[in-house]
Amino acid sequence: MSKRRFISDNSGNFAIIAAIGMVPVMIGVGVAIDMAGVQRAKSELRDAAETAAVASARSFQRTDSKRKAAARAHLDENFSFEVHGAEQIGMDIDLTPVRSTVEAKTIIPTRLLGMFGKDYLNVAVTVAAETVFEPACVLVNSPNRASSLRFQGHPTMDTVDCYIHNNSSVAGSSVAQGNPQLQEVDACLNGGYSGRRWVPAPELNCGSRNDPFSDIPPPTVPDCDENNMRISNREPVTLSPGHYCGGLRFPPGSDVTLEPGIYNISGGSLDLRANANLSGDGVMFHLTDDRSNFSMHSGGTWNVTPPTSGDYRGVTIYQDRDVMPRQPNEFTGGGELNIVGAIYAINGDMRLQGSPRVTMIGGRNVLITGTLALQGSPELVVEATENPNLLPNDRLIGRDSYIRVIK
């Protein structure tokens, strides 16, 4: 073949061009294979993280360490390390009382991309799951008391975003007599009920619920700062935290400002009379012995808010759990009274008499009492909020309906 003919012969050019053109095609195919593997791993990792978040959210009443352990176990169990050649999964988990957010991370080895210095690809997913939770804003605690929850006369009660839970297992321990208005009450009754005014019908055989505030320690009580203190109803008064022996009474017409802190009361009542004006932020009353209780007359003004941090965050009244109070805690009178924060009186009897209109707003578990009675024509509204400043701790009681996944 002559030199000129050889140069002009282009019969093999196509093969050369095709071979050169196949290089980016093969790279593209290799990258596609690597990325497809990553997507499969990411999909499986997301499913595993979802399972982990659900397991953790479902166990919301357990400790944080146990919730994290449940998430870790489900994550490892539901991701195929061998199939993907993946490294051990890293996991971060963020917990709230009813939500678990799982962030899972791993690395997947590549094939062709390794030729370009990319030996691994990162894979990360974040999935949250939360328990759609209905808190027991009222816990009637006494497990063996007859008539532990009682409505007599023409009382009205309403629970907002929450329900009443009665721990008593005594048959018919929840009683409605007369003409009570309970149409807005959601109730879960362990021992059954009597009366025809329960609309809608309560849930029955709910089991017992534990004290949600059992880990909140009682305050240390100092020596008496005041004995049988008398407050003037003629001029404004400012009080400081301390130990008030003989009770603490706010007479009609008094105007009292409370400095932040704990007010320990022994040997008598926390007594708010009609037309008294009480105000203060960051305040908690501690009823320390069997002779201390509270007696509030509606028509008084209660502008008191609880602490927003520390052991007693969200608690307005703490009746010592180690004593059996001699006298019931009472709301009486004929006006309105608005309470912000939880009332914790797990061994106390509480009753509303006459025609007071009482509204209680707190963080999920709002009223913890041994027994509860509404007699006459009082009105009681208990509302559970998610305000973190009103949430005493992360140990909530209530009932969960389903788990919601948030991707």
Backbone hydrogen bonds in HBPLUS format (Angstrom, degrees):
<---DONOR---> <-ACCEPTOR-->    atom                        ^
c    i                          cat <-CA-CA->   ^        H-A-AA   ^      H-
h    n   atom  resd res      DA  || num        DHA   H-A  angle D-A-AA Bond
n    s   type  num  typ     dist DA aas  dist angle  dist       angle   num
A0006-PHE N   A0002-SER O   2.85 MM   4  6.15 154.6  1.91 151.5 159.0     1
A0007-ILE N   A0003-LYS O   3.00 MM   4  6.26 161.4  2.03 151.2 155.6     2
A0008-SER N   A0004-ARG O   3.02 MM   4  6.18 152.5  2.10 142.8 150.6     3
A0009-ASP N   A0005-ARG O   2.89 MM   4  5.91 117.1  2.29 137.9 152.8     4
A0009-ASP N   A0006-PHE O   3.23 MM   3  5.16 145.9  2.36  94.0 103.9     5
A0013-ASN N   A0010-ASN O   3.33 MM   3  5.35 160.6  2.37 103.5 109.2     6
A0016-ILE N   A0012-GLY O   3.32 MM   4  6.65 161.5  2.35 151.5 156.3     7
A0017-ILE N   A0013-ASN O   2.84 MM   4  6.05 172.1  1.84 161.9 163.9     8
A0018-ALA N   A0014-PHE O   2.72 MM   4  5.81 156.5  1.77 146.8 154.4     9
A0019-ALA N   A0015-ALA O   2.88 MM   4  6.04 152.5  1.95 142.4 149.8    10
A0020-ILE N   A0016-ILE O   2.94 MM   4  6.24 160.8  1.98 150.5 155.7    11
A0021-GLY N   A0017-ILE O   2.80 MM   4  6.00 157.5  1.85 148.1 155.1    12
A0022-MET N   A0018-ALA O   2.93 MM   4  6.10 131.1  2.18 139.8 151.8    13
A0022-MET N   A0019-ALA O   3.23 MM   3  5.17 133.4  2.46  92.1 104.5    14
A0023-VAL N   A0020-ILE O   3.26 MM   3  5.72 152.9  2.33 109.5 116.4    15
A0026-MET N   A0022-MET O   2.76 MM   4  5.94 160.3  1.80 155.9 160.1    16
A0027-ILE N   A0023-VAL O   2.90 MM   4  6.19 156.8  1.96 152.3 159.7    17
A0028-GLY N   A0024-PRO O   2.77 MM   4  5.93 161.3  1.80 145.6 151.0    18
A0029-VAL N   A0025-VAL O   2.82 MM   4  6.12 155.7  1.88 148.7 155.8    19
A0030-GLY N   A0026-MET O   2.82 MM   4  6.01 159.5  1.86 147.1 152.9    20
A0031-VAL N   A0027-ILE O   2.79 MM   4  6.06 162.8  1.81 156.9 161.4    21
A0032-ALA N   A0028-GLY O   2.84 MM   4  6.00 157.8  1.89 146.0 152.8    22
A0033-ILE N   A0029-VAL O   2.87 MM   4  6.12 153.0  1.94 147.5 154.8    23
A0034-ASP N   A0030-GLY O   2.91 MM   4  6.19 162.4  1.94 150.3 155.1    24
A0035-MET N   A0031-VAL O   2.80 MM   4  6.03 167.2  1.82 156.3 159.8    25
A0036-ALA N   A0032-ALA O   2.80 MM   4  5.90 153.6  1.87 145.0 152.8    26
A0037-GLY N   A0033-ILE O   2.96 MM   4  6.19 154.3  2.03 146.6 153.2    27
A0038-VAL N   A0034-ASP O   2.96 MM   4  6.29 151.3  2.05 146.1 154.4    28
A0039-GLN N   A0035-MET O   2.85 MM   4  6.12 157.2  1.90 149.7 155.6    29
A0040-ARG N   A0036-ALA O   2.93 MM   4  6.21 155.1  2.00 147.2 153.8    30
A0041-ALA N   A0037-GLY O   2.95 MM   4  6.17 161.2  1.99 146.3 151.8    31
A0042-LYS N   A0038-VAL O   2.74 MM   4  5.96 154.1  1.81 149.2 157.4    32
A0043-SER N   A0039-GLN O   2.86 MM   4  6.03 157.4  1.92 146.5 152.1    33
A0044-GLU N   A0040-ARG O   3.01 MM   4  6.24 163.1  2.04 149.5 153.9    34
A0045-LEU N   A0041-ALA O   2.78 MM   4  5.93 153.8  1.85 146.1 154.5    35
A0046-ARG N   A0042-LYS O   2.83 MM   4  6.00 151.8  1.91 145.7 153.1    36
A0047-ASP N   A0043-SER O   3.06 MM   4  6.35 157.4  2.11 145.3 151.0    37
A0048-ALA N   A0044-GLU O   2.91 MM   4  6.18 156.2  1.97 146.9 153.7    38
A0049-ALA N   A0045-LEU O   2.80 MM   4  6.01 155.1  1.87 147.7 154.8    39
A0050-GLU N   A0046-ARG O   2.85 MM   4  6.05 150.9  1.94 147.0 155.1    40
A0051-THR N   A0047-ASP O   3.01 MM   4  6.28 159.2  2.05 146.5 151.5    41
A0052-ALA N   A0048-ALA O   2.95 MM   4  6.21 153.8  2.01 144.2 151.8    42
A0053-ALA N   A0049-ALA O   2.85 MM   4  6.06 159.4  1.89 149.3 154.4    43
A0054-VAL N   A0050-GLU O   2.95 MM   4  6.13 162.6  1.98 152.5 157.0    44
A0055-ALA N   A0051-THR O   3.00 MM   4  6.17 161.3  2.04 146.9 152.0    45
A0056-SER N   A0052-ALA O   3.03 MM   4  6.23 156.5  2.08 147.1 153.3    46
A0057-ALA N   A0053-ALA O   2.85 MM   4  6.03 161.4  1.89 150.6 156.1    47
A0058-ARG N   A0054-VAL O   2.84 MM   4  5.92 154.6  1.90 150.2 157.1    48
A0059-SER N   A0056-SER O   3.24 MM   3  5.34 133.3  2.47  96.3 108.2    49
A0060-PHE N   A0057-ALA O   3.22 MM   3  5.18 129.9  2.49 120.9 115.2    50
A0062-ARG N   A0059-SER O   2.97 MM   3  5.63 165.9  1.99 125.0 128.3    51
A0067-ARG N   A0063-THR O   2.99 MM   4  6.28 151.5  2.07 149.6 158.4    52
A0068-LYS N   A0064-ASP O   2.90 MM   4  6.15 156.3  1.96 152.7 158.5    53
A0069-ALA N   A0065-SER O   2.96 MM   4  6.15 152.2  2.04 140.3 148.3    54
A0070-ALA N   A0066-LYS O   2.96 MM   4  6.12 153.0  2.03 142.8 149.4    55
A0071-ALA N   A0067-ARG O   3.11 MM   4  6.36 155.0  2.18 142.4 148.8    56
A0072-ARG N   A0068-LYS O   2.92 MM   4  6.18 161.9  1.95 151.6 156.3    57
A0073-ALA N   A0069-ALA O   3.01 MM   4  6.17 164.4  2.03 150.2 153.8    58
A0074-HIS N   A0070-ALA O   3.15 MM   4  6.32 162.2  2.18 147.3 151.7    59
A0075-LEU N   A0071-ALA O   2.95 MM   4  6.07 152.1  2.03 149.3 157.5    60
A0076-ASP N   A0072-ARG O   3.05 MM   4  6.24 167.9  2.06 154.6 156.7    61
A0077-GLU N   A0073-ALA O   3.05 MM   4  6.09 152.8  2.12 141.6 149.7    62
A0078-ASN N   A0074-HIS O   3.18 MM   4  6.09 141.2  2.33 138.7 146.0    63
A0084-HIS N   A0080-SER O   3.44 MM   4  6.63 160.1  2.49 146.9 151.0    64
A0085-GLY N   A0081-PHE O   2.80 MM   4  5.66 117.1  2.19 143.6 161.2    65
A0086-ALA N   A0081-PHE O   3.09 MM   5  5.05 142.4  2.24 139.1 142.5    66
A0085-GLY N   A0082-GLU O   3.27 MM   3  4.97 144.3  2.41  92.2 102.5    67
A0087-GLU N   A0107-ILE O   3.27 MM  20  5.70 151.9  2.35 148.6 156.9    68
A0090-GLY N   A0105-LYS O   2.74 MM  15  4.98 162.0  1.77 150.7 155.6    69
A0105-LYS N   A0090-GLY O   2.85 MM  15  4.98 155.1  1.91 148.1 151.4    70
A0092-ASP N   A0103-GLU O   2.92 MM  11  5.11 159.6  1.96 146.7 153.6    71
A0103-GLU N   A0092-ASP O   2.81 MM  11  5.11 170.5  1.82 163.6 164.5    72
A0094-ASP N   A0101-THR O   2.90 MM   7  5.07 157.2  1.95 144.1 150.6    73
A0101-THR N   A0094-ASP O   2.92 MM   7  5.07 163.3  1.95 151.5 156.5    74
A0096-THR N   A0099-ARG O   2.92 MM   3  5.05 161.6  1.95 153.6 153.3    75
A0131-THR N   A0098-VAL O   2.81 MM  33  5.31 154.9  1.87 154.8 162.1    76
A0100-SER N   A0129-ALA O   2.85 MM  29  5.48 163.0  1.88 163.1 168.6    77
A0129-ALA N   A0100-SER O   2.91 MM  29  5.48 155.2  1.97 150.3 157.8    78
A0102-VAL N   A0127-VAL O   2.78 MM  25  5.41 162.6  1.81 169.0 162.8    79
A0127-VAL N   A0102-VAL O   2.94 MM  25  5.41 160.8  1.98 153.6 158.3    80
A0104-ALA N   A0125-VAL O   2.95 MM  21  5.53 148.6  2.05 152.6 162.1    81
A0125-VAL N   A0104-ALA O   3.01 MM  21  5.53 156.2  2.07 155.3 162.6    82
A0106-THR N   A0123-VAL O   2.90 MM  17  5.37 155.4  1.97 156.4 162.2    83
A0123-VAL N   A0106-THR O   2.89 MM  17  5.37 158.9  1.93 163.3 157.6    84
A0108-ILE N   A0121-LEU O   2.89 MM  13  5.29 163.2  1.92 151.5 154.7    85
A0121-LEU N   A0108-ILE O   2.89 MM  13  5.29 150.4  1.97 143.0 152.3    86
A0110-THR N   A0119-ASP O   2.84 MM   9  5.35 160.1  1.88 138.2 138.5    87
A0114-GLY N   A0111-ARG O   3.22 MM   3  5.70 150.7  2.31 107.9 116.0    88
A0115-MET N   A0112-LEU O   2.89 MM   3  5.68 155.9  1.95 123.2 129.0    89
A0116-PHE N   A0113-LEU O   2.93 MM   3  5.32 152.3  2.01 109.0 117.8    90
A0118-LYS N   A0113-LEU O   3.06 MM   5  5.26 155.6  2.12 141.8 135.9    91
A0117-GLY N   A0114-GLY O   3.15 MM   3  5.05 159.1  2.19 108.7 107.8    92
A0128-ALA N   A0406-ILE O   2.86 MM 278  4.94 164.2  1.88 154.9 156.8    93
A0406-ILE N   A0128-ALA O   2.58 MM 278  4.94 179.0  1.58 154.1 154.1    94
A0130-GLU N   A0404-ARG O   2.84 MM 274  5.35 158.6  1.89 151.3 158.1    95
A0404-ARG N   A0130-GLU O   2.86 MM 274  5.35 171.1  1.87 162.0 161.9    96
A0132-VAL N   A0402-TYR O   2.93 MM 270  5.64 169.5  1.94 172.7 176.2    97
A0401-SER N   A0132-VAL O   3.10 MM 269  5.97 170.6  2.11 171.4 170.9    98
A0134-GLU N   A0399-ARG O   2.81 MM 265  5.40 172.5  1.82 164.1 164.9    99
A0399-ARG N   A0134-GLU O   2.95 MM 265  5.40 163.0  1.98 151.0 154.1   100
A0163-TYR N   A0135-PRO O   3.09 MM  28  6.58 144.0  2.23 150.4 159.8   101
A0136-ALA N   A0397-ILE O   3.06 MM 261  5.98 165.9  2.08 132.9 132.0   102
A0366-VAL N   A0137-CYS O   2.98 MM 229  4.77 133.1  2.21 106.9 119.9   103
A0367-LEU N   A0137-CYS O   2.79 MM 230  6.09 165.0  1.81 161.9 167.2   104
A0138-VAL N   A0163-TYR O   3.47 MM  25  6.62 164.9  2.50 145.4 143.1   105
A0165-HIS N   A0138-VAL O   2.86 MM  27  6.20 162.3  1.89 163.5 169.1   106
A0139-LEU N   A0367-LEU O   2.89 MM 228  6.33 162.2  1.92 164.2 170.2   107
A0369-THR N   A0139-LEU O   3.01 MM 230  6.32 170.3  2.02 172.8 175.4   108
A0140-VAL N   A0165-HIS O   2.88 MM  25  6.19 169.2  1.89 161.0 164.8   109
A0167-ASN N   A0140-VAL O   2.87 MM  27  6.03 178.7  1.87 171.5 171.8   110
A0141-ASN N   A0369-THR O   2.78 MM 228  5.99 165.9  1.80 151.5 156.0   111
A0142-SER N   A0370-GLY O   3.13 MM 228  4.90 161.8  2.16 124.0 129.2   112
A0169-SER N   A0143-PRO O   2.97 MM  26  5.97 160.5  2.01 149.2 142.7   113
A0148-SER N   A0173-SER O   2.99 MM  25  5.66 112.5  2.46 131.0 148.1   114
A0372-LEU N   A0148-SER O   2.87 MM 224  6.25 162.5  1.90 163.8 169.4   115
A0149-LEU N   A0173-SER O   3.29 MM  24  6.51 171.6  2.29 156.2 155.4   116
A0175-VAL N   A0149-LEU O   2.82 MM  26  6.27 160.7  1.86 160.7 165.6   117
A0150-ARG N   A0372-LEU O   2.95 MM 222  6.40 159.3  2.00 154.5 161.1   118
A0374-LEU N   A0150-ARG O   2.89 MM 224  6.32 158.4  1.94 158.4 164.4   119
A0151-PHE N   A0175-VAL O   2.83 MM  24  6.11 150.8  1.92 148.6 158.6   120
A0177-GLN N   A0151-PHE O   2.76 MM  26  6.03 170.4  1.77 160.2 163.2   121
A0152-GLN N   A0374-LEU O   2.88 MM 222  6.23 164.0  1.90 168.7 171.6   122
A0376-GLY N   A0152-GLN O   3.15 MM 224  6.38 134.9  2.36 130.6 143.6   123
A0179-ASN N   A0153-GLY O   2.67 MM  26  5.75 155.7  1.73 156.2 164.9   124
A0154-HIS N   A0376-GLY O   2.66 MM 222  5.72 152.4  1.74 153.6 163.6   125
A0181-GLN N   A0155-PRO O   2.74 MM  26  6.12 168.6  1.75 164.0 168.0   126
A0156-THR N   A0378-PRO O   2.91 MM 222  6.33 156.1  1.96 156.5 163.9   127
A0380-LEU N   A0156-THR O   2.91 MM 224  6.35 154.5  1.98 149.4 157.1   128
A0157-MET N   A0181-GLN O   3.17 MM  24  6.55 158.6  2.22 174.9 170.0   129
A0158-ASP N   A0380-LEU O   2.92 MM 222  6.40 146.8  2.03 157.2 163.4   130
A0382-VAL N   A0158-ASP O   2.98 MM 224  6.44 161.1  2.02 162.9 167.5   131
A0159-THR N   A0184-GLU O   3.23 MM  25  6.39 174.4  2.24 138.2 136.8   132
A0160-VAL N   A0382-VAL O   2.92 MM 222  6.22 163.3  1.95 156.2 158.0   133
A0384-ALA N   A0160-VAL O   3.24 MM 224  6.40 169.9  2.25 167.1 164.3   134
A0164-ILE N   A0186-ASP O   2.85 MM  22  6.33 155.2  1.91 153.7 159.0   135
A0188-CYS N   A0164-ILE O   2.77 MM  24  6.06 150.5  1.86 162.6 172.8   136
A0166-ASN N   A0188-CYS O   3.08 MM  22  6.52 159.4  2.13 155.3 160.5   137
A0190-ASN N   A0166-ASN O   3.18 MM  24  5.92 155.2  2.24 148.4 155.9   138
A0173-SER N   A0170-VAL O   3.08 MM   3  5.35 127.9  2.36 148.4 137.9   139
A0172-GLY N   A0191-GLY O   2.87 MM  19  5.88 136.1  2.06 147.8 146.8   140
A0194-SER N   A0174-SER O   2.93 MM  20  6.47 145.3  2.06 157.8 168.3   141
A0176-ALA N   A0194-SER O   3.10 MM  18  6.22 141.1  2.26 132.0 143.6   142
A0185-VAL N   A0182-LEU O   3.14 MM   3  5.26 162.4  2.17 116.5 116.0   143
A0203-GLU N   A0187-ALA O   3.02 MM  16  6.35 161.1  2.05 155.8 151.9   144
A0189-LEU N   A0203-GLU O   2.81 MM  14  6.15 156.8  1.86 174.2 166.5   145
A0205-ASN N   A0189-LEU O   3.06 MM  16  6.30 115.8  2.49 153.6 150.0   146
A0214-SER N   A0211-ASP O   3.41 MM   3  5.39 160.1  2.46 111.9 109.9   147
A0216-ILE N   A0213-PHE O   2.99 MM   3  5.40 166.5  2.01 117.2 121.0   148
A0225-ASP N   A0243-HIS O   2.83 MM  18  5.16 165.0  1.85 139.6 144.7   149
A0226-GLU N   A0243-HIS O   3.20 MM  17  6.56 154.0  2.27 160.0 159.3   150
A0245-CYS N   A0226-GLU O   2.82 MM  19  5.96 147.4  1.92 168.7 161.4   151
A0228-ASN N   A0245-CYS O   2.75 MM  17  6.14 160.0  1.79 152.7 159.4   152
A0237-VAL N   A0255-ASP O   2.87 MM  18  6.27 154.4  1.94 159.4 166.8   153
A0257-THR N   A0237-VAL O   2.80 MM  20  6.23 159.9  1.83 157.9 164.9   154
A0239-LEU N   A0257-THR O   2.87 MM  18  6.31 158.1  1.92 163.7 171.2   155
A0259-GLU N   A0239-LEU O   2.99 MM  20  6.21 163.2  2.02 160.1 165.1   156
A0242-GLY N   A0262-ILE O   3.23 MM  20  6.62 136.5  2.43 140.2 150.9   157
A0264-ASN N   A0242-GLY O   2.80 MM  22  5.99 154.3  1.87 166.0 169.1   158
A0244-TYR N   A0264-ASN O   2.70 MM  20  5.97 170.7  1.71 170.6 167.1   159
A0266-SER N   A0244-TYR O   3.29 MM  22  6.52 161.0  2.33 139.2 141.5   160
A0246-GLY N   A0266-SER O   2.69 MM  20  5.87 137.9  1.87 140.5 154.9   161
A0248-LEU N   A0269-SER O   2.81 MM  21  6.17 162.6  1.84 151.2 155.3   162
A0271-ASP N   A0248-LEU O   2.95 MM  23  6.26 163.0  1.97 148.9 154.3   163
A0250-PHE N   A0271-ASP O   2.73 MM  21  5.98 164.9  1.76 174.0 175.6   164
A0273-ARG N   A0250-PHE O   3.09 MM  23  6.05 159.0  2.14 163.6 165.4   165
A0254-SER N   A0251-PRO O   3.10 MM   3  5.65 160.7  2.14 139.0 139.2   166
A0277-ASN N   A0254-SER O   2.74 MM  23  6.02 164.0  1.77 156.2 162.0   167
A0256-VAL N   A0277-ASN O   2.80 MM  21  6.15 166.8  1.81 173.9 173.1   168
A0279-SER N   A0256-VAL O   3.02 MM  23  6.45 152.0  2.10 158.4 167.0   169
A0258-LEU N   A0279-SER O   2.75 MM  21  6.10 156.5  1.81 156.0 164.2   170
A0261-GLY N   A0282-GLY O   2.89 MM  21  6.17 152.3  1.97 141.5 147.1   171
A0284-MET N   A0261-GLY O   3.11 MM  23  6.44 153.1  2.19 153.7 154.8   172
A0263-TYR N   A0284-MET O   2.86 MM  21  6.22 163.9  1.88 162.3 167.7   173
A0286-HIS N   A0263-TYR O   2.89 MM  23  5.93 166.8  1.90 136.5 140.2   174
A0265-ILE N   A0286-HIS O   2.77 MM  21  6.01 163.6  1.79 170.1 167.2   175
A0288-THR N   A0265-ILE O   2.98 MM  23  5.97 170.0  1.99 159.8 163.1   176
A0270-LEU N   A0293-ASN O   2.81 MM  23  6.22 152.9  1.88 152.0 161.0   177
A0295-SER N   A0270-LEU O   2.84 MM  25  6.13 161.6  1.87 158.0 157.7   178
A0272-LEU N   A0295-SER O   2.93 MM  23  6.35 156.1  1.99 155.4 163.3   179
A0297-HIS N   A0272-LEU O   2.87 MM  25  5.95 154.8  1.93 154.4 162.9   180
A0276-ALA N   A0273-ARG O   3.08 MM   3  5.66 147.2  2.19 137.9 137.0   181
A0301-THR N   A0276-ALA O   2.74 MM  25  6.12 169.1  1.75 167.8 171.5   182
A0278-LEU N   A0301-THR O   2.84 MM  23  5.94 168.7  1.86 158.4 162.2   183
A0303-ASN N   A0278-LEU O   2.72 MM  25  5.90 168.8  1.73 171.7 167.9   184
A0280-GLY N   A0303-ASN O   3.01 MM  23  6.47 147.2  2.12 148.6 140.6   185
A0305-THR N   A0280-GLY O   2.94 MM  25  6.45 153.8  2.01 153.9 162.5   186
A0282-GLY N   A0305-THR O   2.99 MM  23  5.76 112.6  2.46 113.7 131.6   187
A0283-VAL N   A0305-THR O   2.96 MM  22  6.15 169.7  1.98 155.3 152.5   188
A0285-PHE N   A0316-THR O   2.91 MM  31  6.26 166.2  1.93 152.6 153.9   189
A0318-TYR N   A0285-PHE O   2.81 MM  33  6.15 164.8  1.83 169.0 173.6   190
A0287-LEU N   A0318-TYR O   2.91 MM  31  6.19 152.4  1.98 139.8 149.0   191
A0320-ASP N   A0287-LEU O   2.92 MM  33  6.05 177.8  1.92 168.1 167.5   192
A0292-SER N   A0289-ASP O   3.17 MM   3  5.54 166.9  2.19 115.0 117.5   193
A0326-ARG N   A0290-ASP O   2.80 MM  36  5.60 164.1  1.82 155.7 151.8   194
A0330-GLU N   A0294-PHE O   2.98 MM  36  6.39 158.5  2.02 147.0 152.7   195
A0296-MET N   A0330-GLU O   2.89 MM  34  6.13 171.1  1.90 148.1 150.2   196
A0332-THR N   A0296-MET O   2.91 MM  36  6.35 158.1  1.95 154.1 160.8   197
A0300-GLY N   A0297-HIS O   3.21 MM   3  6.25 150.3  2.30 140.7 146.1   198
A0298-SER N   A0332-THR O   2.70 MM  34  6.09 158.6  1.74 174.9 170.3   199
A0299-GLY N   A0336-GLU O   3.33 MM  37  5.43 157.3  2.39 128.2 124.3   200
A0314-GLY N   A0307-PRO O   2.85 MM   7  5.84 163.0  1.88 160.5 157.2   201
A0313-ARG N   A0310-GLY O   3.32 MM   3  5.53 157.0  2.37 118.5 115.3   202
A0315-VAL N   A0312-TYR O   3.11 MM   3  5.43 167.1  2.13 133.3 131.3   203
A0342-ALA N   A0314-GLY O   2.81 MM  28  6.11 173.1  1.81 156.1 155.5   204
A0316-THR N   A0342-ALA O   2.83 MM  26  5.48 156.5  1.89 141.9 149.9   205
A0317-ILE N   A0342-ALA O   3.31 MM  25  6.77 162.4  2.34 149.9 153.9   206
A0344-TYR N   A0317-ILE O   2.83 MM  27  5.99 175.6  1.84 158.3 159.8   207
A0319-GLN N   A0344-TYR O   2.75 MM  25  5.98 171.6  1.76 175.7 178.4   208
A0329-ASN N   A0349-ASP O   2.71 MM  20  6.06 163.5  1.73 169.9 168.3   209
A0351-ARG N   A0329-ASN O   2.95 MM  22  6.44 155.4  2.01 162.1 169.9   210
A0331-PHE N   A0351-ARG O   3.05 MM  20  6.51 147.0  2.16 152.5 159.5   211
A0353-GLN N   A0331-PHE O   2.98 MM  22  6.42 158.9  2.03 164.0 170.8   212
A0355-SER N   A0333-GLY O   2.96 MM  22  5.91 151.4  2.04 168.6 176.3   213
A0357-ARG N   A0335-GLY O   2.88 MM  22  6.10 157.1  1.93 160.9 163.3   214
A0337-LEU N   A0357-ARG O   2.88 MM  20  6.23 146.6  1.99 162.7 160.8   215
A0359-THR N   A0337-LEU O   2.98 MM  22  6.43 159.1  2.03 157.9 164.3   216
A0339-ILE N   A0359-THR O   2.75 MM  20  6.08 171.8  1.76 171.0 173.6   217
A0361-ILE N   A0339-ILE O   2.96 MM  22  6.38 157.1  2.01 161.3 168.6   218
A0341-GLY N   A0361-ILE O   2.77 MM  20  6.05 167.3  1.79 161.2 162.2   219
A0343-ILE N   A0366-VAL O   2.89 MM  23  6.34 153.8  1.96 165.1 171.8   220
A0368-ILE N   A0343-ILE O   2.96 MM  25  6.29 170.0  1.97 169.4 172.3   221
A0345-ALA N   A0368-ILE O   2.68 MM  23  5.67 165.4  1.70 160.9 165.0   222
A0348-GLY N   A0345-ALA O   2.96 MM   3  5.16 155.3  2.02 111.2 119.3   223
A0370-GLY N   A0348-GLY O   2.76 MM  22  4.94 129.2  2.02 139.1 153.8   224
A0371-THR N   A0348-GLY O   3.20 MM  23  6.77 142.7  2.35 143.9 148.0   225
A0350-MET N   A0371-THR O   3.03 MM  21  5.93 146.4  2.14 123.3 133.8   226
A0373-ALA N   A0350-MET O   2.86 MM  23  6.32 143.7  2.00 147.4 159.2   227
A0352-LEU N   A0373-ALA O   2.84 MM  21  6.34 150.4  1.92 155.2 165.2   228
A0375-GLN N   A0352-LEU O   2.86 MM  23  6.10 175.9  1.86 177.3 177.5   229
A0377-SER N   A0354-GLY O   2.83 MM  23  5.86 155.7  1.89 157.8 165.8   230
A0379-GLU N   A0356-PRO O   2.85 MM  23  6.26 161.1  1.88 160.2 163.3   231
A0358-VAL N   A0379-GLU O   2.83 MM  21  6.10 167.3  1.85 164.3 160.5   232
A0381-VAL N   A0358-VAL O   2.95 MM  23  6.38 158.7  2.00 159.0 165.4   233
A0360-MET N   A0381-VAL O   2.79 MM  21  6.19 165.2  1.81 166.4 171.7   234
A0383-GLU N   A0360-MET O   2.84 MM  23  6.20 165.6  1.86 165.1 170.0   235
A0362-GLY N   A0383-GLU O   3.15 MM  21  6.61 160.6  2.19 168.6 174.5   236
A0385-THR N   A0362-GLY O   2.80 MM  23  5.94 157.3  1.85 159.3 166.1   237
A0363-GLY N   A0390-LEU O   3.13 MM  27  4.65 122.9  2.48 135.8 123.4   238
A0365-ASN N   A0363-GLY O   2.80 MM   2  5.84 121.8  2.14 118.7 102.4   239
A0390-LEU N   A0387-ASN O   2.90 MM   3  5.50 159.1  1.95 120.2 127.1   240
A0391-LEU N   A0388-PRO O   3.31 MM   3  5.06 166.2  2.33  99.7 103.3   241
